[in-house]
Amino acid sequence: MSYDAMLKDYPFPQSVKEEIKEELEKLKPKKNVAKKIIDLCYQAYLSNLIEPGEAVGIVAAQSIGEPGTQMTMRTFHYAGVAELNVTLGLPRLIEILDVRKNPSTPMMTIRLLPEYAKDREKAREVANKIEATYLKDLAEIEVDLREMSITIKPDREAMRRKYLTMEELREKIEKSIKKDAELIEKDGNFVVKVKKDSYKVLMDTFEELRELVVMGIKEIRRVIIRKEGDEYVLYTEGSSLKKVMKVKGVDFTRTITNDIYEIYEVLGIEAARTAIINEAISTLEEQGLEVDVRHIMLVADVMTADGELRQIGRHGVAGEKQSILARAAFEMTVNNLLDAAVKGEVDYLKGITENIIIGQPIKLGTGDVELVVRLGVRR
């Protein structure tokens, strides 16, 4: 039976048609039953359409803001991984809408390719390539003030767990030390000799060596391996999407980060829009709040409409409005009015807010229709 022919006469969006067709193909109903199902879908579709002139922005703000008053203000443990602290509730929602470049608790969920996802040891290998391992974690580092040198005593067992060889460790140390120091291998240890007789140079070199990342990605502070279903998944504390996507064994098509600005920089504006929607919805759902996705989609569309990420606020969407009165009504009233006066700006009163302020009819609902009716005149 061709469901395409049955759906052809219905004015559904193409995505809705495909969804209905997919469900009908699963159910395989008789023709008359399929027709009834499509009719019911059409009725539901019509009942969900927005009326022309509807104040969708106000409704969206109300629908997101009202549940927002019931959200928690604390940082909780991540529901899936008790060891990770993740910002949830209202602070997280504010982070999403402000498009913070440095979220308070960045994290990633890294999915692996099939050959790595099924084997814990292979998953551990990938985790080692991602988690930042510092020299201080793999060796004992001592300063000899008399000899003006630093002795590095590698922990062979810790290196074995990280699949790191002495030669690889030596290369990392050699690359990190500056021209005013040299590296010597002595009795299975490494000695860094400072050429200048300067305690400052010695102590600076010591601190740099302690914080030297010998393996992994600097931004990823910790990786936790969890088994979900029949595959191992990596959860990280810290985020670096671009670098993680290059690691062998990572399935970058299923790897996500909660850092929206990073998604925008790496994958572009469309991916950032999707991330805003997904992050906002998941934040609300974690608090047991249900908001129609279309309200979130409208906010995401406004934030990404120019092809760049803009926050909701005076430094973004609200602060870039054409109308002086609309900008002044939001925040920084005196500053906005003074700036506009100094620049000689003109407000053409095209929007809603500015017309409400001066008491004029607004282009909203029935006010959006310019129609004159002659009363008492019959056709």
Beta strands, then each sheet from edge to edge (+ up, - down):
strand 1: 75-77
strand 2: 85-87
strand 3: 107-111
strand 4: 133-134
strand 5: 139-144
strand 6: 149-154
strand 7: 181-186
strand 8: 189-194
strand 9: 213-215
strand 10: 222-228
strand 11: 231-237
strand 12: 256-257
sheet 1: 1+ 2-
sheet 2: 10+ 11- 3+ 12-
sheet 3: 4+ 9-
sheet 4: 5+ 6- 8+ 7-
end
